[in-house]
Each structure stands twice: as structure tokens, then as C-alpha cells.
């Protein structure tokens, strides 16, 4: 039986790739019994669809006032790098 963490990983993976037969079976069994994971999978699927539609409509051209500054981008990248290096 999958843990919720494993099920959430498979829910994300499922958006970009086909799951193996075993992964798909385990995921379906877990989400049959776990309402939280079933809801999570549904919500990220909806979000994924919305993002694909936004990309297709080329709505990535945001006004400059909405975009992050270089300083903010650098801070976010630094925080991500620190978080990923801490888990290694």
C-alpha cells in the first residue's frame, strides 16, 4: 500500500508520463481509500490543464508590474538551492 507521499508523487508524475501498470494500480487503490489524495490528484490535474491552456493562449506576456524583479528571482532560486541541497 502506498503512503500519501508516494501517491502525491505518482499524481504529479501521471501528469507528464504514463505510469507503469503497477504504479497505476497502486495509485488507484490508494485514491479509492484516501479522499485527501483523490482530491489532491484532482486539483493538480485541474491546475495542470489551466496552465496548459494559458501557455497555449500565450498569456505569458504579463505587464512588467506583475513580474518578479531580478533580486526576488535570485532570492527564490537561492532558497530552492538551499532546500534541495539540505535534503541531499
N, C-alpha and C positions, 0 to 999 in steps of 0.2 A: 504494500500500500504506500502510495506517495505521501510525502509531507506536503503541507501547504506551500512551503518554499519551493519544492520541486515542481508542484503543479503550476505555480505562478511562472516559473522559468519556462515550462512547456507551453503555457498560454502565450507567452511572448514569442517563443520560437515558432509556434504554429502560424504566426502572422507572416513570417518570411520564408519558411521552409515547410516541406511536408514532414510530418512526424513519422517515425517508424511505426510499424504495426503495434509493437509492444508499448511504445510511448503513447500512442493514440488510445489504446485500450486502457492503460493505467490512468491517463488523463480523464477519460470519460467516466471510469469507475469512481475516481476521486470527486469529480464535479457532480456526479449523481448524489453523493452523500454530503458534499460540502457546499452549502449555499454561498458562503463568502467567496470561495474560489470560482464558483459558477458566475457570480456577479462580477468579480474582477475580470474574468475572461471576457464577459460580455462588454464591459465598459472599455477595456483596452482595444477590443475589436472595433467598437464604435469610434473610438478616438483615432485608431489607425485608418479607418475608412474616411473620416473627416480630413485627416492630414493628407491623404492621397488625393482627395478632391481639391483641397486647397493648392496642392502642388500642381495639379493638372490645370487649374484655372489661373496659374501663375500669379497668385495673390501674395507672392513673397516680396513684392515691392512695397515695403512699408515706408511711411514717412520717416524722415530722419529722427523726428522727435520720439518715435516709438522704439527705435533701435538702441541696443546697448552700446555704451561707449567702449573704446578700446580698453580703458582702465577696468571697467566692470567685467569685460570678457576675460581679461588677464586674471582677475581675482577668481572668477568662476573656474577657469582652467586650472589654476593653481590648487584650488580646493579639491577638484576632481583628482588631480595628480596625487595629492597628499592622501586622499581617501583610498585610492587604488593601490598606492604603494604601501599603505599601512596594512592592507589585507593580504599582502604577499608573504 
